[in-house]
C-alpha cells in the first residue's frame, strides 16, 4: 500500500507511536534517517525498524523511571540522541519538552533553559553522555534542578525493546510542550496534543504534495517547531527518508546545506529567509564544484518575514546549479497552531506583489506596481480556516484592510501549559469554535495571505503604522557598515512622543574606521528619507550583542528594554539628534558594574 494515499493508515492513527509501530512493521528495512555527524559525512543510519526498536528500548527504561504525563526535558545537540530521546518520550507516554543543551558561554541561554525547567517542572532531563558532567555542574548551582534526574539517552541495548509496553494514549493527550521563543525570560509552553500533531502532519503532507520518492534534507534545530515537525517528523509521518545535520554545521559553512541536497538527492528542504540570504552572500565568488540543485522541487521558506529580494537573489545565483525558482514555497505558521498554517501549491513558486506603502501605513492594501513588494504565503489547507479581523473588536476586517490573522482547525493546540489567563486571551472561543489569535498582521489578496508584521512590534508615528522589518530592510540596503541581519527597529517614546528606535551591530573593524556619530546620523537620515521620520534613537552595539531567540530571530522588545535600561552592549547611543553615550563612557560604566 502506498502510505501517502488518502485513507492510508497514517490518516487514522491516534498518535505518532501507533504510526511509527506501523511503519516498522510495513517497511522495516526502508532507511528512515541519515545523520551527517560533521555536516558532510554520514555518521549514523537508521531503518524504520532500527529507529522503532531504539525508541522502544529507551522508552522501556523511561517507563521504569517516570509515570504517564510527567515531563522529560530534552537537552542535547541535534542528532541521533535527540531523535531517540524525543520519540522515546512519546513511546513512554511522557510529555516531551524539546530544549537545547546548556552552554556556559551563553548565560542567557542557560537562564532561558532554567526558566523552562521552572515552568515545565520535568521529572527527567535527557541529554547525551558527553554532557552529563556539564549538566551535573549546572545542577549544583540551581535549586530548580535539585529534584530532576539527568539521564543519558545512549547506552541502551536495542534488545530491551521487548520490555516496552504501549501506553494508553488518547487523541487529546499532550505529546509535547513547544516553548515559544519570546522576548521575555518567562517563555510559554504550547501544549501540542497527539491530535494536533497528526492533524498538522496531514496538512503538511497535503500542502507539500509529498510522494514516496521525496527525500527531505534539514539542518534546522530539533528543539524548534520547524525543524522538529517539518524536518524530522514529516518524513517519518509520510514514510520517507530524511538527511539531517546539526544547525552549527550550517552556520559554520552554509554551502553544506546545499551540498547535502545535491549529494543525497534532496527534493524537499527549507529554512528561514536569513538562510537563503546567507547562502547568496557566501557564494559570491564561485559555486561549489559539482553542485546540482535540479532535483530540489520544494524549497519552503518561513519562520520570519520573507523578502522578495532574497528569494530572487537566491534563484538567480543558484540557477546555474539547476535550481528552479518554481520550487520556492513561502509559507506561514506558528507553534500555537502546531506549525503549518498556510501555503501555496507545489511548483507554483513565490507570489510577490507590490502595494502602496502609504496605504499600508494606514492599514489598507492597495496594489501598486512600483509599491512595496510583499511575498504571499498561500492560503489555509483543508479542515482549517484563516480569517483577518479587526484586532480591537474581533469583527471580520473589510476586504483590503490589514488586520490580525486568526486561525481555526484541528492543528490549533490546547493552549499554554498552566497559564489559563494567557490561554484564554490567545485561544478565543467564537461561533462554537476556537480561534487562535496569532498576533500577526496581514491581509488577503487574490487568494494569497500577505503578512505585514507583528501586532506588538508596530511603530505608530503621527498616526501612521510603520513595520519594523521595513525600517530594518532600508538600513541594511543603504547603510553598508551595519551587519546584515543584525538590525532591529522598535518603538520608542521620548518627550511624550512615539518615535523610531534602531539598534544595529557594527563590526570592530568598522568601529576603528568610522566615527560612531557619523554612522548614527547617517542611519537616522536614511530612515527619514525612506519613511518620512528620522530615527529618534540609534544604538550601535558590539557584534553578537543584539538579543535573539534560540532559533535566531531578532527580539525587538528586548532591544527596546535594553535601550531603556542601558543594558545593551553599546559603544554609541544617539538620541534626538545628539550623542548621549560615547564608547568611553560605556566602557566606564561596564567597568564599574564589573
Residue pairs with C-beta under 8 A, 6 or more apart in sequence:
1 8
1 9
1 26
2 8
2 212
3 9
3 10
3 23
3 26
3 27
3 212
3 238
3 239
4 205
4 210
4 211
4 212
4 238
4 239
9 19
9 22
9 26
10 19
10 22
10 198
10 201
10 202
10 205
10 237
10 238
10 239
11 202
13 19
13 22
13 198
14 169
14 170
14 171
14 194
14 195
14 198
15 90
15 169
15 171
15 173
15 175
15 194
15 197
15 198
16 87
16 90
16 175
16 194
16 197
16 198
16 233
16 236
16 237
17 90
17 91
17 166
17 167
17 169
18 169
19 198
19 236
19 237
20 48
20 51
20 52
20 55
20 87
20 91
20 236
21 52
21 166
23 32
23 48
23 52
23 236
23 239
24 48
24 49
24 51
24 52
24 53
27 48
27 239
28 47
28 48
28 49
29 47
29 48
29 49
30 47
30 48
30 239
30 241
31 45
31 46
31 47
31 241
32 46
32 47
32 48
32 50
32 51
32 235
32 236
32 241
32 242
33 44
33 45
33 46
33 51
33 80
33 83
33 232
33 241
33 242
33 243
33 244
34 42
34 44
34 45
34 241
34 242
34 243
34 244
34 264
35 42
35 43
35 44
35 45
35 79
35 80
35 243
35 244
35 245
36 42
36 43
36 243
36 244
36 245
36 249
36 256
36 260
37 43
37 44
37 79
38 249
39 219
39 245
39 246
39 248
39 249
39 250
39 252
39 253
39 256
39 260
40 249
40 256
40 259
40 260
44 79
44 80
46 54
46 80
48 239
50 158
51 83
51 84
51 87
51 236
52 161
53 158
53 161
54 84
54 156
54 158
54 161
55 84
55 87
55 88
55 91
56 88
56 91
56 160
56 161
56 164
57 156
57 157
57 158
57 159
57 160
57 161
57 163
57 164
58 84
58 85
58 88
58 91
58 153
58 156
59 87
59 88
59 89
59 91
59 92
59 164
60 92
60 160
60 161
60 163
60 164
60 165
61 88
61 156
61 160
62 72
62 88
62 89
62 92
62 94
62 124
62 151
63 92
63 93
63 164
63 165
63 167
65 123
65 124
65 149
65 151
66 72
66 92
66 94
66 123
66 124
68 92
68 93
68 94
68 167
68 168
69 93
69 94
69 95
69 173
69 174
70 94
70 95
70 122
70 123
70 124
71 94
71 95
71 96
71 97
71 120
71 121
71 122
71 123
71 124
71 177
72 85
72 89
72 92
72 94
72 95
72 96
72 97
72 122
72 123
72 124
72 125
72 126
73 97
73 99
73 116
73 117
73 120
73 122
73 124
73 125
73 126
73 148
74 82
74 85
74 86
74 89
74 96
74 97
74 98
74 99
74 126
74 127
74 223
75 99
75 100
75 101
75 102
75 113
75 125
75 126
75 127
75 131
75 135
76 82
76 85
76 101
76 126
76 127
76 128
76 131
76 153
77 101
77 128
77 246
77 248
78 221
78 222
78 223
78 227
78 244
78 245
78 246
78 247
79 128
79 244
79 246
81 126
81 127
81 128
81 153
81 154
82 153
82 222
82 223
83 222
83 232
83 244
84 153
84 154
85 96
85 126
85 153
86 96
86 98
86 176
86 222
86 228
88 126
88 153
89 95
89 96
89 126
89 176
90 96
90 175
90 176
91 164
91 167
92 167
93 167
93 168
93 169
93 173
94 123
94 124
95 174
95 175
95 176
95 177
96 175
96 176
96 177
97 116
97 120
97 122
97 176
97 177
97 179
97 189
98 176
98 177
98 178
98 179
98 222
98 223
98 224
98 228
99 113
99 116
99 179
99 223
100 109
100 113
100 221
100 223
100 550
101 127
101 128
101 131
101 134
101 135
102 109
102 110
102 113
102 131
102 134
102 135
102 138
103 109
103 110
104 110
104 134
104 138
108 547
109 550
110 138
111 185
112 185
112 187
112 550
114 142
114 144
114 145
115 185
115 186
115 187
116 179
116 187
116 189
117 125
117 144
117 145
117 148
118 144
119 179
119 186
119 187
119 188
119 189
119 417
119 418
120 177
120 179
120 189
120 417
122 148
123 148
123 149
124 148
124 149
124 150
124 151
125 135
125 145
125 148
125 149
125 150
125 151
126 151
126 152
126 153
127 135
127 150
127 151
127 152
127 153
128 152
128 153
128 154
129 152
129 154
129 155
132 150
132 152
135 150
136 150
138 145
139 145
139 146
139 148
139 150
169 194
170 194
171 193
171 194
171 195
171 198
172 193
172 194
172 195
172 414
173 193
173 194
174 191
174 192
174 193
174 194
174 414
175 192
175 193
175 194
175 196
175 197
176 192
177 189
177 190
177 191
177 192
177 417
178 189
178 190
178 192
178 225
178 228
178 335
179 187
179 188
179 189
179 190
180 187
180 188
180 189
180 190
180 335
180 336
181 187
181 224
181 549
181 550
181 551
181 553
182 188
182 549
182 555
183 547
183 549
183 555
183 556
183 557
183 558
183 561
184 557
184 558
188 416
188 417
188 419
188 422
189 416
189 417
189 418
190 335
190 336
190 413
190 415
190 416
190 417
191 413
191 414
191 415
191 416
191 417
192 335
192 338
192 413
192 414
193 413
193 414
195 410
196 338
196 410
196 411
196 412
196 413
196 414
197 229
197 233
197 338
199 338
199 383
199 409
199 410
199 411
200 229
200 337
200 338
200 339
200 340
200 411
201 229
201 233
201 234
201 237
201 238
203 340
203 381
203 382
203 383
203 384
203 411
204 210
204 229
204 230
204 234
204 339
204 340
205 234
205 237
205 238
206 381
206 382
207 331
207 340
207 343
207 346
207 378
207 381
208 234
208 268
208 298
208 300
208 329
208 343
208 346
209 298
209 345
209 346
210 234
210 238
210 240
210 268
212 239
212 240
213 267
214 235
214 238
214 240
214 267
214 268
214 297
215 240
215 241
215 242
215 243
215 264
215 265
215 266
215 267
215 268
216 231
216 234
216 235
216 240
216 241
216 242
216 243
216 266
216 267
216 268
216 269
217 242
217 243
217 244
217 257
217 260
217 261
217 264
217 266
217 268
217 269
218 227
218 230
218 231
218 232
218 242
218 243
218 244
218 245
218 269
219 231
219 244
219 245
219 246
219 247
219 249
219 250
219 256
219 257
219 260
219 271
220 226
220 227
220 230
220 231
220 247
220 271
221 227
221 247
221 550
221 551
222 228
222 231
222 232
223 550
224 550
224 551
225 333
225 335
225 338
225 339
226 272
226 302
226 303
226 333
226 339
226 551
227 247
229 338
229 339
229 340
230 270
230 300
230 339
230 340
231 242
231 244
232 242
232 244
235 241
235 242
236 242
243 260
243 264
243 266
245 256
245 257
245 260
249 256
250 256
250 257
250 275
253 282
254 275
254 278
254 279
254 282
255 279
255 282
255 283
255 288
255 291
257 269
257 271
257 275
257 279
258 279
258 288
258 291
258 293
258 318
258 321
259 288
259 291
260 266
261 269
261 293
261 295
261 296
262 290
262 291
262 292
262 293
262 321
265 295
266 295
266 296
267 295
267 296
267 297
267 298
268 297
268 298
268 300
269 296
269 298
269 299
269 300
270 298
270 299
270 300
270 301
270 302
270 329
271 301
271 303
272 301
272 302
272 303
272 304
272 552
272 553
273 301
273 303
273 304
273 305
273 306
273 307
273 310
274 304
274 485
274 552
276 301
276 310
276 311
276 314
277 307
277 310
277 313
277 314
277 484
277 485
278 485
279 314
279 317
279 318
280 310
280 313
280 314
280 317
281 484
283 317
283 318
287 317
287 318
287 320
287 321
291 318
291 321
292 321
292 322
293 318
293 321
293 322
293 323
294 321
294 322
294 323
294 324
295 322
296 323
296 324
296 327
297 324
297 327
297 346
297 347
298 327
298 329
298 346
299 323
299 327
299 328
299 329
300 329
300 330
300 331
300 343
301 311
301 328
301 329
301 330
301 331
302 330
302 331
302 332
302 333
302 377
303 333
303 551
303 553
304 553
305 451
305 453
305 469
306 330
306 350
306 375
306 377
306 451
307 375
307 473
308 350
308 352
308 373
308 374
308 375
309 373
311 325
311 328
311 330
311 350
311 352
311 375
312 352
314 323
314 328
315 323
315 325
315 328
319 325
325 349
325 350
326 347
326 348
326 349
327 347
327 349
328 349
328 350
329 343
329 344
329 346
329 350
330 343
330 344
330 350
330 351
330 375
330 376
330 377
330 378
331 340
331 341
331 342
331 343
331 344
331 377
331 378
332 341
332 342
332 343
332 377
332 378
332 405
332 440
332 449
332 451
333 339
333 340
333 341
333 342
334 341
334 438
334 440
335 413
336 412
336 413
336 426
336 427
336 436
336 438
337 407
337 409
337 411
337 412
337 413
337 436
337 438
338 411
338 412
338 413
339 411
340 381
340 411
341 380
341 384
341 386
341 407
341 411
341 438
342 377
342 378
342 379
342 380
342 381
342 386
342 449
343 377
343 378
343 381
344 351
344 376
344 377
344 378
344 379
344 448
345 378
350 375
350 376
351 375
351 376
351 448
352 373
352 374
352 375
352 376
353 367
353 373
353 374
353 376
353 445
353 448
353 450
354 367
354 368
354 369
354 370
354 371
354 372
354 373
354 374
355 365
355 366
355 367
355 368
355 371
355 372
355 373
355 374
355 450
356 366
356 367
356 368
356 371
356 372
357 371
357 372
357 470
359 365
359 366
360 372
360 402
360 452
360 465
360 467
361 464
361 465
361 466
362 464
362 465
363 401
363 402
363 403
363 465
364 400
364 401
364 402
365 400
365 401
365 402
365 443
365 445
365 450
366 400
367 445
372 470
374 450
374 451
374 452
375 450
376 445
376 448
376 449
376 450
377 448
377 449
377 450
377 451
378 448
378 449
379 386
379 444
379 447
379 448
379 449
380 386
380 407
380 409
383 409
383 410
384 407
384 408
384 409
384 410
384 411
385 407
385 408
385 409
386 405
386 406
386 407
386 449
387 396
387 405
387 406
387 408
387 435
388 396
388 397
388 401
388 402
388 403
388 404
388 405
388 406
388 442
388 443
388 444
389 395
389 396
389 397
389 403
389 404
389 406
390 396
390 397
390 401
390 403
390 404
391 403
391 404
391 441
391 455
394 428
394 430
397 403
397 443
399 444
400 443
400 445
401 443
402 441
402 442
402 443
402 452
402 465
403 441
403 442
403 443
404 437
404 438
404 439
404 440
404 441
404 455
405 438
405 440
405 441
405 442
405 449
405 451
406 428
406 435
406 436
406 437
406 438
407 435
407 436
407 438
408 433
408 434
408 435
408 436
412 427
412 434
412 435
412 436
415 422
415 423
415 426
415 427
416 422
416 423
416 426
425 437
426 436
426 437
426 439
427 434
427 435
427 436
427 437
428 434
428 435
428 436
428 437
429 435
439 454
439 455
439 456
440 451
440 453
440 454
440 455
441 451
441 452
441 453
441 454
441 455
441 458
442 449
442 450
442 451
442 452
443 449
443 450
443 452
444 450
452 467
453 467
453 468
453 469
454 468
456 557
457 467
457 468
457 490
457 491
457 556
457 557
458 465
458 466
458 467
458 491
459 465
459 466
459 467
459 468
459 471
459 489
459 490
459 491
459 498
459 500
460 466
460 491
460 498
461 498
461 499
461 500
461 533
462 533
464 532
466 489
466 500
466 531
466 533
468 488
468 489
468 490
468 556
469 489
470 531
471 489
471 500
471 502
471 527
471 530
471 531
471 535
472 487
472 488
472 489
472 554
474 526
474 527
474 530
474 531
475 482
475 487
475 489
475 502
475 504
475 523
475 526
475 527
476 482
476 484
476 485
476 487
478 526
478 530
479 504
479 519
479 522
479 523
479 526
481 506
481 510
481 514
481 519
482 504
482 505
482 506
482 519
482 523
483 504
483 505
483 506
483 507
483 543
486 504
486 505
486 543
486 546
486 554
487 502
487 503
487 504
487 505
488 502
488 503
488 504
488 546
488 554
488 555
488 556
488 559
489 500
489 501
489 502
489 556
490 501
490 502
490 503
490 556
490 557
490 559
490 560
490 563
491 498
491 499
491 500
491 501
491 560
492 498
492 499
492 500
492 501
492 536
492 537
492 560
492 563
493 499
494 536
494 537
494 575
494 576
495 576
499 533
499 535
499 536
499 537
500 527
500 531
500 533
500 534
500 535
500 536
500 537
501 535
501 536
501 537
501 538
501 539
501 559
501 560
501 563
502 523
502 524
502 527
502 535
502 537
502 538
502 539
503 538
503 539
503 540
503 541
503 546
503 559
503 562
503 563
503 568
504 523
504 538
504 539
504 540
504 541
504 546
505 540
505 541
505 542
505 543
505 544
505 545
505 546
506 519
506 540
506 541
506 542
506 543
506 571
507 543
508 542
508 543
511 571
511 583
516 540
516 571
516 572
516 574
516 579
516 582
516 583
517 572
517 574
517 579
519 538
519 540
519 572
520 538
520 540
520 572
520 574
520 579
521 574
523 535
523 538
524 534
524 535
524 538
524 574
524 577
525 534
527 533
527 534
527 535
528 534
528 535
536 575
536 576
537 563
537 573
537 574
537 575
537 576
538 572
538 573
538 574
539 559
539 563
539 568
539 570
539 572
539 573
539 574
540 570
540 571
540 572
540 573
540 574
541 568
541 569
541 570
541 571
542 569
542 570
542 571
545 568
545 569
545 570
546 554
546 555
546 559
546 568
547 554
547 555
547 558
547 559
547 562
548 554
548 555
549 555
559 568
561 567
562 568
563 573
566 581
566 589
570 581
570 586
571 583
571 586
572 579
572 581
572 582
572 583
572 586
573 579
573 580
573 581
573 586
574 580
